[in-house]
Amino acid sequence: MKIMTNKIRTVCVYCGSGPGTNPRFVETAIALGKAFAENDIRLVYGGGSVGLMGAVATSVLDHGGSVTGIIPDFLTTRENALKRVQEMIVTPDMHERKRLMFERSDAFVAMPGGVGTTLARARTPNLAKSKRTMRLTRSMPT
């Protein structure tokens, strides 16, 4: 899959630490991770190795891409922080996690997730007025 990037080098993916209610969510996370790696786009994400977070990050890594995980200290055990990433930042709280995810990203993708993903998705458009959006040239698996 070719992604039109307009110089987008880093994308933050908001997603859940669970697999979601539809097996296609995981398939889509894997396809997205592969597309990032193939297009030399660095992933910034929540740092976990489980659920959709783990699927997208592992896919980027398995396809030769780069990953930055940002996880609050209190979630490193619960979400099983992914140790294979090139950069793992452990923050003191969720506020710092969200701030760093925003600052380190050129664009944002929201995948299915829990309440945290919904809140992040609602806040990001207001924060990201100066950030770029990305366009996929082929739709993901449905």
N, C-alpha and C positions, 0 to 999 in steps of 0.2 A: 504494500500500500504506500503510495506516494503522498506525502503531506506538504501542502503549500505553506511555507513557514514565514515568509516575510521577515527573515532574520530572527525568528523565535528560536532560542537556543535552550531554554529551560522551561518546562511546564510542570505546574503543580497539579496533582491529581488528588481531589478529595474523594474518599470512598470509605466503605465500612470495613471493620475488622472481622465481619462475618461474610459468608459467601452470597448472601442475598436469598431471595425466594425463587429465583429462576436460574437454572444451570447456565443459561446463556450469559448471565452477568459475568461469571468467571471466564467464559470463552472470550467475551469482549475485552475484559481486563488483560488477558493474555495477548490478544491481537493488538491492543493498544500499546502494550509494552514492547512488542516486537516492532511495531511501526516507529516508536520513539527511537529504538536502538538503530534501526535501519536508516533513519534520517538524522542521526547524530544529535538527538534532542535529549538533554539530561532530564531525568525525572526527579522532582521534589515531591515527597509524600510523607505520610504520617509515621513511618519508621517501623511498622509492624511486619511480622512474617506470616500472619494469618489472614484469612478471608480475602476480600478483593484487594486490600492493601498488599498482602503477600503475593497475590497472583500477578499484579501489574509489575511490582518491583522485581520479582524473580524472573519474569519474562524479559524485562529490560536487561537484566544481568546475563541471563542465559543466551541472549542474542548479541552480547558484546557491548551493551550500552552502559551509561553511567547513572548512578543513583545517589541522591542525598536523602537520607531519612532524618526526620525531625520528630522527636518523641519526648513527652514529658517524663521525668524520672519515675513518677508513680505508675506509669503504664509500661515500663520496659519489661516487666515480668508478665503482666496480664496479656499484652499484645505480642509478647515474644519478639523483642527487637531483632530485626534481620541483621545478622553479623556480616554478611557478604558485601554489603554496600561499600562504596568507596569512601563515603563520608556519613557519619552518624552523629547528629547533634542531640544531646540530651539537655532538655530545658527544665527549669524549675517548676513551670506551670503551663497550662493550656494557652494562656494569653501570649506568652513568649513564643510558644510553638506556632500559633497562628500568625504572629507578626513576622517571624522568620520565614515561614512558608510564603507569605506574600512578598516580602522583600527580595527573596531569592528566585522569584519566578517571573517570566515574561508573559505567560498566559496560564489559563486555568481550565481544568476539566472537572466536572462533578459527576461522579458515578453513583449508583445506588448505595445507600448507607443508612446509618441510624440518625438519631437526632442531631449529633454533632455535624454530620455532613450537611443536613438541611440548614442548620444555622450558618455554617460556613458559606454555603451557596447563597443564602439570603444576604449576607454581609459583603461578600466579595464584589458584586457589581458596584456597590457604592464606593468601595475602596479602590477599585481597579479602573477607574475612568481613564487613566493614562496608560494602562497596560494594553497589550495587543490581544486579539483573539486569534484562534487558529481554525483553519478549515480543513476537514478531511475530504480528500478527493474521491473516496469510495466509502460507502457506509459500512459500519461494523456488522458482525453477524447478528441476525435477529432471530 
